[in-house]
Amino acid sequence: MKRRKFWFPVLWWASALLFLAFLVFPVLWMLSTSLKPSSEIFHTPPHWIPEHPTLHAFTTLWQRGNFLRYLTNSLLIALATTGIAVVVSSMAGYAFARLPFRGRKSVLFGILTAQMIPGVLFLLPIFVLIKQLGLLNTYAGLILANVAFSLPFAIWMMYGFYKHIPAELEEAAWVDGAGVGGTFFRVVLPMGLPGLSSCAVFCFLNSWDEFVFALSLTTGDELRTMPVGLFHFVGQYGIEWNYLMAGAVLVTIPAMLFFALFQKRLLSGFAAGAVKG
Amino acid sequence: MTQPRKLTRFWRIQTSTQAFLFLTPALLLLGLVLLYPLLNTLWLSLQHKVLIRPDRDAFVGARNYIKAFVDPRIRAAALHTVVFTVGSVGLKVVFGMMGALLLNVNMRGAGWVRSLYMLPWLVPSIVASLVWRWIFHDQFGIANAMLQSIGVPAVNWLGQDATAMVAVILVDIWRGLPLMTLLLLAGLQMIPRETIEAAMIDGAQAIQRFWRVILPQMRPTLIMAGTLSLIGTFNSFNIVYVLTGGGPAHATEILVTRVFRVAFQNFNFGYAGTLAVLIIVLITLLTSVYNRLLNESGEEVQA
């Protein structure tokens, strides 16, 4: 036992650091590159830590690029998507968890399958659809596509949460004279709140990461989201990796902030639902 | 007692009106943006339709499907998909299991390790691909710098068939490992403590304990997480598209990037529809396997 006491933490930390070296290093390298002046980028061998750290890449991006616009676009689309998806999926999830209706199992299976299908396969018909609706180059078009592709997972997640809430509470509320609406809004919704919030984080991260629709359902610079803006940088700034990495840092920070805010709930909610990996 | 009657009424009202009301918004949205495009794709898949030659548009029935099965490009893409998916998922399961065992230990500072471990999952996939493209840069990349510092000659990572595939797999593992670990950790924590402790009292060594006690109990979780990851990895469009664009010379072209190329570079919409349908059939099969596993583990579709 004594031997274990000494060696176990040493071994544990050694392997933990090995894992973290692989997982964290690229993020640090991105940060390090973004803080380098252009002259230092092509130094061989590369400096691990910038010799002359500077915010030059960030300020240049801010002046030259439309990053503020991309950020606003991304935020707007992600928040609207999240709001709509959470409301719609919490209702549908409740129906699947509580209300026995015909064809429930097949619809659920359909939704599970839909969750697994990548948006890129439907890109063409969705492009045509959005065009027919006159929603090309609009926020609404992108939000519609994002909501639809967040919904299957969100519904499954909310379904999982409601399934674990005992039905007796709703029955008691009903017996006490609350109506159908009252039961849902005063009992079901508050109980499902932890589920709701982790569902929101997932929809947000999903929408933040979305690339294919944002790339193809918009044409100009006006409606570009952060990932698309960054992707176009590759063409514009070709080999200026410090600018690219500064952009990459800017795209990543909001996602991390969101995660930091909701971390605890997120992880517990995560294990409960079926997840797209 | 009026209560039971009242309750029956409660559930009846719930069922008839609420189910309809509560499902309508979701079904409308899914119908419009998923089902309608799906039917559209099915219809498209039976046609010859190439954007630049509209005069040749025609209904061709199963001809596109026959073409798909003999198309050498598709055969190659299918092979790459298998290599990529099996390689990535296999390694994610192995290292995810190790990571889960690691994170399952209560140790001072373990909270920090756990948070940092999740980091790649928060990095948007486009960013992940760009960062790794920079790491793998043939002249100025840090990967080659590290190799050279230990005397290994530089490798043109993204410019050669085999190494490009290795790179794509590596990046997919990087981004997917946190999720896999999280799923396996959840499964690990469901194993009753007593089973593990009993094995310890028996004097079983840690490794024996792992193979004989932990692994058999983890089987359902491993299969489930593996299937889930299989479907996700199969669909890793963003990573492949941004990291290599399917290159060099189609060496990392997987099925989903191939569909994209057929549709938006060759503008062969009909054929792209056919490929999409075939992939969806495959995904549906995989999903039904996954659903069966969910059923067996008790998280079944019915409440």
Interface residues (C-beta under 8 A of the other chain):
Chain A: P9 W12 W13 S15 A16 F19 L20 F22 L23 V24 P26 V27 W29 M30 T33 I41 F42 H43 T44 P45 P46 V87 V88 S89 M91 A92 Y94 A95 A97 R98 L99 P100 F101 R104 K105 V107 L108 F109 I111 L112 T113 A114 M116 I117 P118 V120 L121 F122 L123 L124 P125 I126 V128 L129 L144 A145 V147 A148 F149 L151 P152 I155 G160 K163 E170 E171 W174 V175 V180 F184 L205 W208 D209 F211 V212 S216 M226 P227 L230 F231 V234 W241 L244 M245 A248 V251 T252 A255 M256 F259 Q263 L267 F270 A271 A274 V275 K276 G277
Chain B: Q3 K6 L7 F10 I13 Q14 T15 T17 Q18 A19 L21 F22 L23 P25 A26 L27 L29 L30 L32 V33 L34 Y36 P37 L38 N40 T41 L44 F95 M98 G99 L102 V105 M107 V113 S115 L116 Y117 M118 L119 P120 L122 V123 P124 S125 I126 V127 A128 L130 V131 W132 W134 I135 H137 Q139 F140 I142 A145 Q148 S149 W174 G176 L177 P178 L179 M180 L182 L183 A186 A225 L228 S229 I231 G232 T233 N235 F237 N238 V242 V256 V259 F260 A263 F264 F269 A272 G273 A276 I279 I280 I283 T284 L286 T287 S288 Y290 N291 L294 E299 V301 Q302 A303
